[in-house]
Amino acid sequence: MPERLANRLKERRGELGLTQAELAERVGVTRKTVNTVENGVFTPSATLAIKLALALDLSVEQLFWIER
Amino acid sequence: MDDYLLGFLVGLGAVLVVAAIVKLVIRKKPMNLTEKAEYLSKRRARMLPVLAVIFLSQQAAFLSTVNSPAPHSAYSVKISAWLVLSIVILAALATKGFWLEPKEVRDLIDDENTRANRNEAMRWGFLFSMGGAIAVYALTLFDVTITARDAVHIVMTVGIPAALIRWGMLERRAHRDA
């Protein structure tokens, strides 16, 4: 079974009351990139994963995990 | 005036007119940096397939006159305009694009996902171009005469629209909400 990078971006973003656009602005990317990461369409680089985790006040491991 | 130069100027003029219209439309809408990047990115996603259609229709018009006794000047103008369009499209594919926008906007538009999509589109463009080149080569094995110029036309007709369409598809998918 193929591995995929799952995340709790949407859930955490909701907890903090952030829109995709607001999170994108914090991280320095477009809303499109946040959208694709959130939907699992795009696997972010380590740099972006760390930036997202910092912006959402979580560790990278809490935000992303590998789903088999 | 030399026909080729006239064609270059016509092509360049068309590109500048389009760029000026785009700039005017954006100026009318007050937007911050991220909104502007989002707006431009969405518009690019819509424009890429349109650009592919324009490019293909221009190629079709050229290829249909390959063996016809068309006046030389019209042919030269067409060739030069096509060359300008091809260079502009290739530059848009290879760079961040939106050359008249500030650097901050251009950097934001060219974020990680866009770069990944563009790389994938370039991969498609390369594979289709190579496929086209193989097809042209195979045709010449059956005594079909194709000039070098026509061969380049065929390869570009296949490669550039493939990259444009693929990029457009990926960008549209990226903008779509789940």
gemmi code that builds the backbone of each chain (N, CA, C; Angstrom):
import gemmi

chains = {
    "A": [
        ("MET", (0.855, -1.201, 0.000), (0.000, 0.000, 0.000), (0.889, 1.248, 0.000)),
        ("PRO", (0.567, 2.217, -0.840), (1.440, 3.392, -0.905), (1.352, 4.256, 0.357)),
        ("GLU", (2.502, 4.882, 0.658), (2.537, 5.760, 1.833), (2.078, 7.153, 1.424)),
        ("ARG", (1.445, 7.878, 2.349), (1.101, 9.271, 2.045), (1.281, 10.116, 3.295)),
        ("LEU", (1.571, 11.381, 3.055), (1.802, 12.296, 4.166), (0.467, 12.896, 4.601)),
        ("ALA", (-0.002, 12.458, 5.747), (-1.270, 13.004, 6.258), (-0.967, 14.204, 7.153)),
        ("ASN", (-1.961, 15.029, 7.359), (-1.729, 16.209, 8.225), (-3.010, 16.622, 8.930)),
        ("ARG", (-2.817, 17.430, 9.995), (-3.998, 17.980, 10.667), (-4.004, 19.508, 10.551)),
        ("LEU", (-3.649, 19.932, 9.346), (-3.550, 21.367, 9.055), (-4.913, 22.051, 9.180)),
        ("LYS", (-5.907, 21.445, 8.541), (-7.240, 22.050, 8.508), (-7.822, 22.159, 9.920)),
        ("GLU", (-7.658, 21.049, 10.648), (-8.193, 20.984, 12.005), (-7.548, 22.056, 12.894)),
        ("ARG", (-6.214, 22.134, 12.853), (-5.475, 23.072, 13.683), (-5.771, 24.522, 13.267)),
        ("ARG", (-5.878, 24.727, 11.962), (-6.191, 26.055, 11.434), (-7.554, 26.495, 11.966)),
        ("GLY", (-8.490, 25.557, 11.993), (-9.831, 25.838, 12.513), (-9.783, 26.200, 13.990)),
        ("GLU", (-8.954, 25.444, 14.746), (-8.825, 25.705, 16.193), (-8.322, 27.124, 16.451)),
        ("LEU", (-7.413, 27.565, 15.612), (-6.827, 28.905, 15.795), (-7.650, 29.995, 15.097)),
        ("GLY", (-8.690, 29.588, 14.402), (-9.565, 30.542, 13.704), (-8.892, 31.247, 12.545)),
        ("LEU", (-8.030, 30.499, 11.849), (-7.308, 31.091, 10.715), (-7.917, 30.628, 9.393)),
        ("THR", (-7.948, 31.502, 8.430), (-8.354, 31.086, 7.084), (-7.099, 30.590, 6.356)),
        ("GLN", (-7.307, 29.929, 5.226), (-6.158, 29.470, 4.421), (-5.295, 30.665, 4.008)),
        ("ALA", (-5.963, 31.742, 3.641), (-5.232, 32.934, 3.184), (-4.387, 33.533, 4.302)),
        ("GLU", (-4.952, 33.547, 5.523), (-4.206, 34.105, 6.665), (-2.990, 33.244, 6.998)),
        ("LEU", (-3.187, 31.927, 6.963), (-2.061, 31.025, 7.223), (-0.998, 31.183, 6.129)),
        ("ALA", (-1.465, 31.285, 4.894), (-0.536, 31.452, 3.765), (0.300, 32.720, 3.942)),
        ("GLU", (-0.343, 33.786, 4.392), (0.351, 35.059, 4.594), (1.419, 34.920, 5.692)),
        ("ARG", (1.079, 34.189, 6.754), (2.043, 33.983, 7.849), (3.269, 33.212, 7.379)),
        ("VAL", (3.028, 32.257, 6.508), (4.101, 31.361, 6.066), (4.867, 31.926, 4.862)),
        ("GLY", (4.235, 32.830, 4.143), (4.884, 33.436, 2.981), (4.716, 32.642, 1.704)),
        ("VAL", (3.521, 32.012, 1.570), (3.192, 31.313, 0.322), (1.804, 31.770, -0.120)),
        ("THR", (1.335, 31.261, -1.254), (-0.023, 31.615, -1.684), (-1.038, 30.675, -1.022)),
        ("ARG", (-2.307, 31.077, -1.046), (-3.371, 30.251, -0.466), (-3.432, 28.878, -1.150)),
        ("LYS", (-3.107, 28.901, -2.441), (-3.113, 27.681, -3.251), (-2.201, 26.600, -2.665)),
        ("THR", (-1.026, 27.019, -2.222), (-0.069, 26.054, -1.662), (-0.598, 25.464, -0.356)),
        ("VAL", (-1.160, 26.318, 0.500), (-1.747, 25.816, 1.756), (-2.880, 24.846, 1.427)),
        ("ASN", (-3.690, 25.211, 0.446), (-4.821, 24.367, 0.033), (-4.356, 22.982, -0.427)),
        ("THR", (-3.303, 22.951, -1.238), (-2.839, 21.662, -1.760), (-2.192, 20.799, -0.670)),
        ("VAL", (-1.493, 21.455, 0.262), (-0.883, 20.692, 1.368), (-1.999, 20.116, 2.240)),
        ("GLU", (-2.969, 20.956, 2.534), (-4.097, 20.561, 3.381), (-4.865, 19.381, 2.782)),
        ("ASN", (-5.035, 19.406, 1.477), (-5.790, 18.340, 0.797), (-4.941, 17.113, 0.469)),
        ("GLY", (-3.671, 17.165, 0.786), (-2.783, 16.035, 0.519), (-2.395, 15.905, -0.941)),
        ("VAL", (-2.663, 16.936, -1.733), (-2.310, 16.911, -3.163), (-0.819, 17.164, -3.335)),
        ("PHE", (-0.274, 17.978, -2.450), (1.126, 18.384, -2.572), (1.881, 18.059, -1.281)),
        ("THR", (3.042, 17.434, -1.436), (3.894, 17.144, -0.277), (4.873, 18.300, -0.092)),
        ("PRO", (4.781, 18.998, 1.035), (5.648, 20.175, 1.208), (7.101, 19.793, 1.475)),
        ("SER", (8.000, 20.739, 1.222), (9.407, 20.526, 1.551), (9.562, 20.593, 3.070)),
        ("ALA", (10.726, 20.174, 3.555), (10.984, 20.231, 5.002), (10.881, 21.681, 5.486)),
        ("THR", (11.373, 22.604, 4.684), (11.341, 24.026, 5.061), (9.903, 24.499, 5.261)),
        ("LEU", (9.058, 24.186, 4.296), (7.665, 24.635, 4.395), (6.943, 23.928, 5.534)),
        ("ALA", (7.249, 22.656, 5.736), (6.615, 21.894, 6.826), (6.963, 22.530, 8.173)),
        ("ILE", (8.222, 22.918, 8.340), (8.648, 23.551, 9.595), (7.963, 24.914, 9.754)),
        ("LYS", (7.908, 25.672, 8.675), (7.258, 26.988, 8.726), (5.780, 26.853, 9.110)),
        ("LEU", (5.114, 25.855, 8.521), (3.692, 25.640, 8.823), (3.504, 25.239, 10.293)),
        ("ALA", (4.392, 24.347, 10.745), (4.306, 23.900, 12.140), (4.517, 25.070, 13.098)),
        ("LEU", (5.491, 25.913, 12.799), (5.761, 27.089, 13.642), (4.560, 28.035, 13.649)),
        ("ALA", (3.989, 28.250, 12.476), (2.858, 29.176, 12.361), (1.633, 28.655, 13.114)),
        ("LEU", (1.538, 27.327, 13.218), (0.375, 26.731, 13.889), (0.701, 26.285, 15.322)),
        ("ASP", (1.898, 26.659, 15.754), (2.315, 26.400, 17.141), (2.281, 24.905, 17.490)),
        ("LEU", (2.773, 24.102, 16.592), (2.865, 22.653, 16.815), (4.250, 22.189, 16.377)),
        ("SER", (4.601, 20.942, 16.737), (5.844, 20.393, 16.181), (5.510, 19.780, 14.813)),
        ("VAL", (6.519, 19.568, 13.995), (6.282, 18.994, 12.663), (5.634, 17.612, 12.788)),
        ("GLU", (6.087, 16.851, 13.794), (5.546, 15.499, 13.974), (4.068, 15.518, 14.381)),
        ("GLN", (3.682, 16.587, 15.103), (2.274, 16.688, 15.498), (1.396, 17.104, 14.317)),
        ("LEU", (2.004, 17.837, 13.405), (1.244, 18.347, 12.254), (1.197, 17.355, 11.087)),
        ("PHE", (2.307, 16.662, 10.889), (2.393, 15.708, 9.752), (2.757, 14.315, 10.248)),
        ("TRP", (2.221, 13.310, 9.605), (2.613, 11.936, 9.879), (2.420, 11.099, 8.625)),
        ("ILE", (3.094, 9.947, 8.612), (3.005, 9.091, 7.425), (1.867, 8.083, 7.628)),
        ("GLU", (0.998, 8.008, 6.633), (-0.140, 7.107, 6.687), (0.113, 5.954, 5.729)),
        ("ARG", (-0.057, 4.745, 6.205), (0.185, 3.586, 5.340), (-1.131, 2.867, 5.032)),
    ],
    "B": [
        ("MET", (10.365, 48.278, -45.098), (10.872, 47.596, -43.895), (10.983, 46.083, -44.156)),
        ("ASP", (12.001, 45.479, -43.612), (12.198, 44.040, -43.774), (10.996, 43.271, -43.197)),
        ("ASP", (10.537, 42.231, -43.919), (9.335, 41.503, -43.505), (9.505, 40.810, -42.152)),
        ("TYR", (10.698, 40.244, -41.951), (10.948, 39.552, -40.677), (10.898, 40.540, -39.512)),
        ("LEU", (11.482, 41.718, -39.722), (11.483, 42.758, -38.686), (10.050, 43.195, -38.388)),
        ("LEU", (9.257, 43.318, -39.441), (7.855, 43.707, -39.278), (7.122, 42.671, -38.417)),
        ("GLY", (7.381, 41.413, -38.690), (6.768, 40.334, -37.919), (7.172, 40.391, -36.459)),
        ("PHE", (8.474, 40.612, -36.222), (8.972, 40.739, -34.841), (8.248, 41.873, -34.130)),
        ("LEU", (8.127, 42.996, -34.823), (7.494, 44.169, -34.214), (6.015, 43.925, -33.944)),
        ("VAL", (5.344, 43.233, -34.866), (3.922, 42.916, -34.669), (3.764, 42.016, -33.428)),
        ("GLY", (4.595, 40.982, -33.354), (4.553, 40.060, -32.217), (4.843, 40.767, -30.909)),
        ("LEU", (5.885, 41.576, -30.918), (6.286, 42.320, -29.722), (5.197, 43.308, -29.312)),
        ("GLY", (4.617, 43.958, -30.313), (3.534, 44.915, -30.058), (2.356, 44.236, -29.398)),
        ("ALA", (1.995, 43.058, -29.890), (0.867, 42.308, -29.329), (1.138, 41.952, -27.875)),
        ("VAL", (2.367, 41.512, -27.586), (2.740, 41.141, -26.209), (2.646, 42.367, -25.298)),
        ("LEU", (3.148, 43.507, -25.755), (3.130, 44.724, -24.947), (1.708, 45.224, -24.692)),
        ("VAL", (0.847, 45.107, -25.703), (-0.552, 45.538, -25.543), (-1.233, 44.677, -24.480)),
        ("VAL", (-1.029, 43.356, -24.561), (-1.633, 42.446, -23.581), (-1.119, 42.774, -22.176)),
        ("ALA", (0.200, 42.998, -22.059), (0.805, 43.315, -20.755), (0.229, 44.614, -20.194)),
        ("ALA", (0.043, 45.612, -21.045), (-0.489, 46.907, -20.600), (-1.936, 46.765, -20.131)),
        ("ILE", (-2.731, 45.964, -20.852), (-4.136, 45.752, -20.455), (-4.195, 45.080, -19.082)),
        ("VAL", (-3.355, 44.046, -18.916), (-3.315, 43.310, -17.637), (-2.958, 44.265, -16.503)),
        ("LYS", (-1.963, 45.087, -16.728), (-1.498, 46.034, -15.713), (-2.619, 47.019, -15.342)),
        ("LEU", (-3.346, 47.493, -16.341), (-4.430, 48.454, -16.102), (-5.556, 47.828, -15.285)),
        ("VAL", (-5.901, 46.584, -15.631), (-6.985, 45.886, -14.920), (-6.614, 45.700, -13.447)),
        ("ILE", (-5.358, 45.322, -13.193), (-4.915, 45.081, -11.811), (-4.901, 46.385, -11.011)),
        ("ARG", (-4.493, 47.455, -11.656), (-4.376, 48.747, -10.974), (-5.734, 49.225, -10.446)),
        ("LYS", (-6.801, 48.799, -11.115), (-8.148, 49.244, -10.716), (-8.621, 48.571, -9.431)),
        ("LYS", (-7.997, 47.437, -9.081), (-8.452, 46.689, -7.899), (-7.456, 46.857, -6.760)),
        ("PRO", (-7.863, 47.519, -5.673), (-6.939, 47.655, -4.547), (-6.766, 46.318, -3.819)),
        ("MET", (-5.532, 45.813, -3.795), (-5.278, 44.500, -3.198), (-3.967, 44.526, -2.430)),
        ("ASN", (-3.889, 43.728, -1.359), (-2.593, 43.596, -0.697), (-1.759, 42.553, -1.446)),
        ("LEU", (-0.562, 42.309, -0.922), (0.397, 41.449, -1.623), (-0.151, 40.035, -1.881)),
        ("THR", (-0.704, 39.418, -0.829), (-1.171, 38.030, -0.966), (-2.411, 37.945, -1.858)),
        ("GLU", (-3.289, 38.954, -1.736), (-4.492, 38.953, -2.577), (-4.102, 39.095, -4.055)),
        ("LYS", (-3.126, 39.952, -4.277), (-2.674, 40.172, -5.645), (-2.050, 38.892, -6.224)),
        ("ALA", (-1.218, 38.229, -5.391), (-0.582, 36.984, -5.833), (-1.640, 35.931, -6.142)),
        ("GLU", (-2.643, 35.855, -5.282), (-3.729, 34.893, -5.470), (-4.504, 35.201, -6.755)),
        ("TYR", (-4.803, 36.469, -6.936), (-5.552, 36.906, -8.118), (-4.785, 36.576, -9.408)),
        ("LEU", (-3.504, 36.928, -9.405), (-2.684, 36.693, -10.605), (-2.502, 35.202, -10.869)),
        ("SER", (-2.318, 34.462, -9.791), (-2.121, 33.021, -9.917), (-3.367, 32.355, -10.512)),
        ("LYS", (-4.552, 32.778, -10.034), (-5.805, 32.219, -10.561), (-5.976, 32.593, -12.027)),
        ("ARG", (-5.647, 33.820, -12.341), (-5.813, 34.266, -13.720), (-4.864, 33.509, -14.652)),
        ("ARG", (-3.652, 33.252, -14.157), (-2.703, 32.491, -14.969), (-3.238, 31.074, -15.232)),
        ("ALA", (-3.817, 30.471, -14.181), (-4.366, 29.119, -14.340), (-5.435, 29.092, -15.429)),
        ("ARG", (-6.231, 30.181, -15.518), (-7.273, 30.242, -16.546), (-6.676, 30.516, -17.919)),
        ("MET", (-5.610, 31.302, -17.935), (-5.037, 31.750, -19.211), (-4.179, 30.688, -19.911)),
        ("LEU", (-3.584, 29.778, -19.148), (-2.648, 28.825, -19.742), (-3.271, 27.973, -20.867)),
        ("PRO", (-4.451, 27.378, -20.641), (-5.041, 26.609, -21.752), (-5.412, 27.508, -22.934)),
        ("VAL", (-5.847, 28.739, -22.637), (-6.207, 29.688, -23.713), (-4.974, 29.989, -24.563)),
        ("LEU", (-3.859, 30.181, -23.868), (-2.597, 30.452, -24.551), (-2.198, 29.269, -25.447)),
        ("ALA", (-2.440, 28.067, -24.936), (-2.132, 26.858, -25.721), (-2.972, 26.823, -26.990)),
        ("VAL", (-4.249, 27.195, -26.860), (-5.148, 27.206, -28.025), (-4.685, 28.259, -29.034)),
        ("ILE", (-4.317, 29.449, -28.548), (-3.833, 30.514, -29.445), (-2.579, 30.033, -30.176)),
        ("PHE", (-1.669, 29.422, -29.426), (-0.421, 28.924, -30.010), (-0.697, 27.854, -31.060)),
        ("LEU", (-1.597, 26.926, -30.716), (-1.925, 25.841, -31.656), (-2.603, 26.367, -32.913)),
        ("SER", (-3.506, 27.350, -32.747), (-4.206, 27.881, -33.926), (-3.226, 28.616, -34.837)),
        ("GLN", (-2.261, 29.279, -34.227), (-1.247, 29.960, -35.037), (-0.408, 28.935, -35.804)),
        ("GLN", (-0.084, 27.837, -35.130), (0.694, 26.777, -35.768), (-0.090, 26.132, -36.896)),
        ("ALA", (-1.392, 25.924, -36.645), (-2.244, 25.307, -37.672), (-2.281, 26.205, -38.906)),
        ("ALA", (-2.387, 27.501, -38.677), (-2.417, 28.449, -39.805), (-1.106, 28.387, -40.583)),
        ("PHE", (-0.001, 28.231, -39.851), (1.304, 28.164, -40.523), (1.452, 26.854, -41.294)),
        ("LEU", (1.153, 25.744, -40.625), (1.370, 24.438, -41.252), (0.469, 24.226, -42.474)),
        ("SER", (-0.704, 24.873, -42.463), (-1.598, 24.723, -43.619), (-1.060, 25.459, -44.849)),
        ("THR", (-0.115, 26.368, -44.655), (0.420, 27.119, -45.812), (1.826, 26.668, -46.201)),
        ("VAL", (2.280, 25.554, -45.586), (3.660, 25.114, -45.826), (3.960, 24.903, -47.313)),
        ("ASN", (3.083, 24.173, -47.998), (3.357, 23.864, -49.417), (2.567, 24.730, -50.402)),
        ("SER", (1.851, 25.721, -49.849), (1.080, 26.574, -50.759), (1.940, 27.764, -51.200)),
        ("PRO", (1.695, 28.247, -52.427), (2.507, 29.360, -52.911), (2.078, 30.692, -52.286)),
        ("ALA", (2.258, 30.810, -50.987), (1.875, 32.047, -50.289), (2.892, 33.142, -50.590)),
        ("PRO", (2.452, 34.382, -50.556), (3.405, 35.462, -50.791), (4.498, 35.444, -49.734)),
        ("HIS", (5.725, 35.667, -50.131), (6.856, 35.544, -49.228), (6.769, 36.481, -48.033)),
        ("SER", (6.277, 37.698, -48.246), (6.249, 38.670, -47.153), (5.304, 38.226, -46.039)),
        ("ALA", (4.130, 37.679, -46.431), (3.166, 37.221, -45.423), (3.775, 36.081, -44.608)),
        ("TYR", (4.496, 35.211, -45.290), (5.152, 34.072, -44.634), (6.182, 34.570, -43.610)),
        ("SER", (6.979, 35.555, -44.035), (8.024, 36.084, -43.157), (7.437, 36.745, -41.917)),
        ("VAL", (6.374, 37.506, -42.122), (5.721, 38.182, -40.977), (5.186, 37.130, -40.012)),
        ("LYS", (4.545, 36.101, -40.573), (3.959, 35.033, -39.765), (5.046, 34.321, -38.939)),
        ("ILE", (6.159, 34.004, -39.614), (7.263, 33.297, -38.953), (7.805, 34.126, -37.784)),
        ("SER", (8.027, 35.409, -38.028), (8.613, 36.261, -36.988), (7.666, 36.421, -35.811)),
        ("ALA", (6.363, 36.618, -36.107), (5.385, 36.773, -35.028), (5.315, 35.488, -34.204)),
        ("TRP", (5.357, 34.353, -34.913), (5.333, 33.054, -34.228), (6.559, 32.894, -33.325)),
        ("LEU", (7.715, 33.336, -33.823), (8.955, 33.232, -33.053), (8.869, 34.059, -31.764)),
        ("VAL", (8.328, 35.260, -31.874), (8.175, 36.127, -30.690), (7.252, 35.453, -29.679)),
        ("LEU", (6.106, 34.946, -30.162), (5.147, 34.284, -29.263), (5.791, 33.078, -28.585)),
        ("SER", (6.546, 32.290, -29.361), (7.197, 31.096, -28.795), (8.200, 31.482, -27.721)),
        ("ILE", (8.984, 32.524, -27.984), (9.993, 32.962, -27.006), (9.313, 33.467, -25.735)),
        ("VAL", (8.238, 34.235, -25.912), (7.531, 34.773, -24.741), (6.936, 33.633, -23.909)),
        ("ILE", (6.322, 32.660, -24.587), (5.721, 31.534, -23.856), (6.800, 30.715, -23.149)),
        ("LEU", (7.906, 30.461, -23.834), (8.993, 29.699, -23.207), (9.564, 30.449, -22.003)),
        ("ALA", (9.696, 31.762, -22.145), (10.209, 32.575, -21.028), (9.231, 32.524, -19.856)),
        ("ALA", (7.918, 32.556, -20.167), (6.911, 32.488, -19.099), (6.953, 31.124, -18.411)),
        ("LEU", (7.249, 30.075, -19.192), (7.335, 28.734, -18.612), (8.597, 28.569, -17.765)),
        ("ALA", (9.672, 29.189, -18.206), (10.964, 28.973, -17.548), (11.228, 29.934, -16.391)),
        ("THR", (10.530, 31.067, -16.354), (10.787, 32.044, -15.287), (9.541, 32.205, -14.423)),
        ("LYS", (9.597, 33.167, -13.505), (8.446, 33.391, -12.630), (7.278, 34.048, -13.364)),
        ("GLY", (7.538, 34.642, -14.506), (6.490, 35.333, -15.259), (6.125, 36.658, -14.616)),
        ("PHE", (5.041, 37.264, -15.079), (4.558, 38.551, -14.553), (5.700, 39.555, -14.401)),
        ("TRP", (6.396, 39.779, -15.489), (7.615, 40.586, -15.442), (7.389, 42.040, -15.072)),
        ("LEU", (6.155, 42.522, -15.234), (5.892, 43.936, -14.920), (5.464, 44.124, -13.464)),
        ("GLU", (5.352, 43.049, -12.727), (4.939, 43.136, -11.320), (6.156, 43.302, -10.409)),
        ("PRO", (5.929, 43.861, -9.181), (7.059, 44.006, -8.250), (7.646, 42.638, -7.863)),
        ("LYS", (8.899, 42.653, -7.440), (9.611, 41.410, -7.117), (8.899, 40.594, -6.024)),
        ("GLU", (8.336, 41.292, -5.017), (7.688, 40.594, -3.894), (6.495, 39.770, -4.411)),
        ("VAL", (5.745, 40.367, -5.314), (4.582, 39.657, -5.878), (5.055, 38.470, -6.705)),
        ("ARG", (6.075, 38.680, -7.498), (6.597, 37.610, -8.366), (7.148, 36.455, -7.525)),
        ("ASP", (7.836, 36.796, -6.428), (8.383, 35.751, -5.552), (7.262, 34.946, -4.894)),
        ("LEU", (6.216, 35.662, -4.486), (5.103, 34.993, -3.810), (4.325, 34.091, -4.773)),
        ("ILE", (4.134, 34.564, -5.992), (3.410, 33.755, -6.982), (4.201, 32.485, -7.293)),
        ("ASP", (5.527, 32.628, -7.304), (6.380, 31.484, -7.654), (6.746, 30.700, -6.394)),
        ("ASP", (5.752, 30.334, -5.611), (6.045, 29.607, -4.369), (6.252, 28.115, -4.661)),
        ("GLU", (6.418, 27.356, -3.576), (6.822, 25.950, -3.700), (5.911, 25.120, -4.607)),
        ("ASN", (4.616, 25.262, -4.430), (3.676, 24.465, -5.211), (3.714, 24.857, -6.693)),
        ("THR", (3.836, 26.145, -6.951), (3.903, 26.615, -8.342), (5.147, 26.057, -9.026)),
        ("ARG", (6.276, 26.088, -8.304), (7.528, 25.574, -8.882), (7.394, 24.082, -9.190)),
        ("ALA", (6.772, 23.352, -8.278), (6.583, 21.908, -8.499), (5.692, 21.677, -9.719)),
        ("ASN", (4.610, 22.451, -9.813), (3.698, 22.314, -10.965), (4.403, 22.667, -12.260)),
        ("ARG", (5.207, 23.722, -12.211), (5.905, 24.142, -13.425), (6.925, 23.093, -13.864)),
        ("ASN", (7.639, 22.530, -12.891), (8.609, 21.480, -13.221), (7.927, 20.279, -13.869)),
        ("GLU", (6.761, 19.928, -13.332), (6.009, 18.797, -13.893), (5.562, 19.126, -15.328)),
        ("ALA", (5.128, 20.372, -15.523), (4.699, 20.801, -16.864), (5.875, 20.774, -17.840)),
        ("MET", (7.037, 21.211, -17.368), (8.231, 21.202, -18.231), (8.605, 19.768, -18.597)),
        ("ARG", (8.417, 18.857, -17.657), (8.704, 17.436, -17.910), (7.794, 16.919, -19.031)),
        ("TRP", (6.521, 17.287, -18.952), (5.562, 16.897, -19.990), (5.961, 17.505, -21.324)),
        ("GLY", (6.331, 18.785, -21.282), (6.737, 19.476, -22.505), (7.924, 18.789, -23.150)),
        ("PHE", (8.884, 18.399, -22.333), (10.080, 17.725, -22.837), (9.715, 16.375, -23.461)),
        ("LEU", (8.893, 15.603, -22.737), (8.529, 14.269, -23.241), (7.736, 14.354, -24.545)),
        ("PHE", (6.801, 15.303, -24.605), (6.019, 15.476, -25.834), (6.907, 15.948, -26.983)),
        ("SER", (7.843, 16.842, -26.692), (8.765, 17.324, -27.735), (9.590, 16.166, -28.287)),
        ("MET", (10.088, 15.342, -27.378), (10.887, 14.196, -27.809), (10.035, 13.219, -28.616)),
        ("GLY", (8.791, 13.050, -28.186), (7.859, 12.204, -28.935), (7.656, 12.754, -30.345)),
        ("GLY", (7.478, 14.063, -30.427), (7.317, 14.725, -31.726), (8.549, 14.553, -32.587)),
        ("ALA", (9.718, 14.684, -31.965), (10.978, 14.538, -32.706), (11.114, 13.115, -33.244)),
        ("ILE", (10.739, 12.147, -32.422), (10.811, 10.739, -32.858), (9.855, 10.503, -34.022)),
        ("ALA", (8.643, 11.098, -33.922), (7.648, 10.934, -34.994), (8.162, 11.532, -36.308)),
        ("VAL", (8.777, 12.709, -36.221), (9.331, 13.354, -37.422), (10.435, 12.482, -38.020)),
        ("TYR", (11.287, 11.960, -37.150), (12.394, 11.111, -37.602), (11.854, 9.855, -38.290)),
        ("ALA", (10.823, 9.271, -37.657), (10.236, 8.052, -38.225), (9.621, 8.329, -39.595)),
        ("LEU", (8.988, 9.507, -39.739), (8.372, 9.868, -41.028), (9.410, 9.945, -42.143)),
        ("THR", (10.566, 10.473, -41.807), (11.603, 10.621, -42.841), (12.130, 9.255, -43.303)),
        ("LEU", (11.933, 8.233, -42.482), (12.352, 6.878, -42.875), (11.479, 6.345, -44.007)),
        ("PHE", (10.258, 6.936, -44.148), (9.338, 6.505, -45.219), (9.357, 7.482, -46.394)),
        ("ASP", (10.524, 8.055, -46.633), (10.733, 8.959, -47.773), (9.845, 10.200, -47.767)),
        ("VAL", (9.397, 10.613, -46.590), (8.655, 11.876, -46.479), (9.689, 12.981, -46.287)),
        ("THR", (9.619, 13.999, -47.133), (10.608, 15.073, -47.016), (10.097, 16.149, -46.056)),
        ("ILE", (10.854, 16.357, -45.012), (10.510, 17.413, -44.040), (11.737, 18.305, -43.885)),
        ("THR", (11.548, 19.577, -44.080), (12.689, 20.485, -43.919), (12.983, 20.657, -42.428)),
        ("ALA", (14.187, 21.132, -42.141), (14.576, 21.345, -40.742), (13.630, 22.333, -40.070)),
        ("ARG", (13.243, 23.354, -40.827), (12.345, 24.377, -40.283), (10.984, 23.777, -39.923)),
        ("ASP", (10.449, 22.944, -40.798), (9.153, 22.309, -40.523), (9.259, 21.345, -39.334)),
        ("ALA", (10.406, 20.653, -39.265), (10.607, 19.714, -38.157), (10.586, 20.459, -36.818)),
        ("VAL", (11.265, 21.594, -36.780), (11.287, 22.402, -35.549), (9.873, 22.860, -35.214)),
        ("HIS", (9.132, 23.259, -36.237), (7.745, 23.688, -36.036), (6.914, 22.577, -35.412)),
        ("ILE", (7.053, 21.382, -35.951), (6.254, 20.250, -35.460), (6.614, 19.943, -33.997)),
        ("VAL", (7.923, 19.913, -33.719), (8.369, 19.600, -32.356), (7.839, 20.641, -31.374)),
        ("MET", (7.921, 21.910, -31.762), (7.440, 22.973, -30.869), (5.921, 22.967, -30.759)),
        ("THR", (5.252, 22.613, -31.843), (3.784, 22.561, -31.836), (3.283, 21.507, -30.845)),
        ("VAL", (4.074, 20.482, -30.663), (3.688, 19.415, -29.741), (4.132, 19.751, -28.311)),
        ("GLY", (5.366, 20.213, -28.167), (5.962, 20.396, -26.831), (5.398, 21.554, -26.030)),
        ("ILE", (5.324, 22.720, -26.648), (4.910, 23.913, -25.887), (3.457, 23.820, -25.395)),
        ("PRO", (2.496, 23.477, -26.265), (1.123, 23.366, -25.747), (0.970, 22.273, -24.684)),
        ("ALA", (1.739, 21.187, -24.826), (1.652, 20.119, -23.813), (2.030, 20.671, -22.443)),
        ("ALA", (3.118, 21.444, -22.398), (3.561, 22.037, -21.126), (2.533, 23.036, -20.611)),
        ("LEU", (1.995, 23.851, -21.511), (1.016, 24.869, -21.102), (-0.250, 24.224, -20.528)),
        ("ILE", (-0.747, 23.223, -21.237), (-1.994, 22.582, -20.800), (-1.795, 21.858, -19.466)),
        ("ARG", (-0.661, 21.152, -19.351), (-0.392, 20.425, -18.104), (-0.274, 21.388, -16.920)),
        ("TRP", (0.432, 22.482, -17.140), (0.595, 23.476, -16.066), (-0.767, 24.056, -15.684)),
        ("GLY", (-1.563, 24.375, -16.693), (-2.902, 24.908, -16.437), (-3.746, 23.940, -15.626)),
        ("MET", (-3.680, 22.656, -15.986), (-4.456, 21.640, -15.271), (-4.030, 21.549, -13.810)),
        ("LEU", (-2.696, 21.525, -13.590), (-2.177, 21.406, -12.223), (-2.524, 22.635, -11.380)),
        ("GLU", (-2.433, 23.801, -12.005), (-2.739, 25.034, -11.278), (-4.225, 25.104, -10.916)),
        ("ARG", (-5.065, 24.703, -11.845), (-6.508, 24.726, -11.569), (-6.864, 23.745, -10.458)),
        ("ARG", (-6.215, 22.585, -10.492), (-6.463, 21.600, -9.434), (-6.007, 22.144, -8.078)),
        ("ALA", (-4.868, 22.844, -8.096), (-4.332, 23.393, -6.850), (-5.245, 24.470, -6.261)),
        ("HIS", (-5.918, 25.217, -7.112), (-6.803, 26.280, -6.627), (-8.142, 25.747, -6.129)),
        ("ARG", (-8.468, 24.540, -6.614), (-9.772, 23.976, -6.261), (-9.799, 23.575, -4.784)),
        ("ASP", (-10.873, 23.932, -4.108), (-11.012, 23.512, -2.712), (-11.464, 22.067, -2.652)),
        ("ALA", (-11.094, 21.383, -1.573), (-11.440, 19.953, -1.445), (-12.934, 19.782, -1.228)),
    ],
}
model = gemmi.Model(1)
for chain_id, residues in chains.items():
    chain = gemmi.Chain(chain_id)
    for i, (resn, *xyz) in enumerate(residues, 1):
        res = gemmi.Residue()
        res.name, res.seqid = resn, gemmi.SeqId(i, " ")
        for name, pos in zip(("N", "CA", "C"), xyz):
            atom = gemmi.Atom()
            atom.name, atom.element = name, gemmi.Element(name[0])
            atom.pos, atom.b_iso = gemmi.Position(*pos), 0.0
            res.add_atom(atom)
        chain.add_residue(res)
    model.add_chain(chain)
structure = gemmi.Structure()
structure.add_model(model)
structure.setup_entities()
